[in-house]
Amino acid sequence: MEDTIYEELNVGEITKDKDGYCINDISKKVIAEISLKVIVNGAELVSVLCLNQYQEELALGFLYNEGVINSYSDIENIYFNDKMLAVILNLKAGVVIDRQESLRSLTSGCGKCYTYINPLKQSQYKAVESNITYSINTILNLMNDFVTRSEIFAEIGGVHSVLLHTNDFEILVEDIGRHNCFDKITGLMLKENKLDLFGKGVVFVSGRISSEIMTKIIRMGVPILVSKSTPTTAAVKLAHQHNVTLLGYIRKSGGYIYSHPERLSL
């Protein structure tokens, strides 16, 4: 089942012609999902509903964005067990998980993740310091291009996507959950020792920006976040507090700026 991201299912297709509606039996690709366990030091920390790809990177990004680890060097070993559908890892000596971090709550994302910023981890969620600027025209053009680049969505549907763009680097990931996309992209950059690039670019996302998404953005150090959809009020407040430029409902013709417009030029 490794890396199986869709199945061919027999479905009924509803169509309409001059005589009315009819139903035809066809084969259709349907997006697949797994419940991925993240087992840390022998104990299950979380179970995430996700695509069956980039499993280790997703786990790494989750642990980083939740403030459990600070670098890839905090990991003693890590591997994906495809029979258990689990990422199994051990932290290096001295890297511990606080008791409070085992208290999980269901959120608007898929699977389980923490909400807001853990008061015990405030020092790891600092205000974004990057002074990088982008023109509004560049952002609108990038968004127009971004919405056409999700290959899984174009072929199958059922996924969100996230793009990191800098002047000389880009990476795009897809998953059934918005927050999974952010964790995946963080894990990929963590393994390549490129986390610093987050502070030099713009991140685009296909879906809604909620508070748990914004906490990941703050942890990643992203200065500009651009969404095709809407932010929540909690996300906007976090963006104001942590110096994140937040744009929503962005289309080729315009959109809305919710916080810190000083990084944008006309």
Sequence and secondary structure as in RCSB ss.txt:
>XXXX:A:sequence
MEDTIYEELNVGEITKDKDGYCINDISKKVIAEISLKVIVNGAELVSVLCLNQYQEELALGFLYNEGVINSYSDI
ENIYFNDKMLAVILNLKAGVVIDRQESLRSLTSGCGKCYTYINPLKQSQYKAVESNITYSINTILNLMNDFVTRS
EIFAEIGGVHSVLLHTNDFEILVEDIGRHNCFDKITGLMLKENKLDLFGKGVVFVSGRISSEIMTKIIRMGVPIL
VSKSTPTTAAVKLAHQHNVTLLGYIRKSGGYIYSHPERLSL
>XXXX:A:secstr
 TT  EEEEEEEEEEEETTEEEEEEEEEEEE  EEEEEEETTEEEEEEEE SSSHHHHHHHHHHHTTS SSGGGE
EEEEEETTTTEEEEEE TT    GGGG  EE SSSSEE  S  GGGGGGS        EEHHHHHHHHHHHTT  
HHHHHT   EEEEEE SS EEEEEESSHHHHHHHHHHHHHHTT GGGGGGSEEEESS B HHHHHHHHHHT SEE
EESS B HHHHHHHHHTT EEEEEEETTEEEEEE GGGEE 
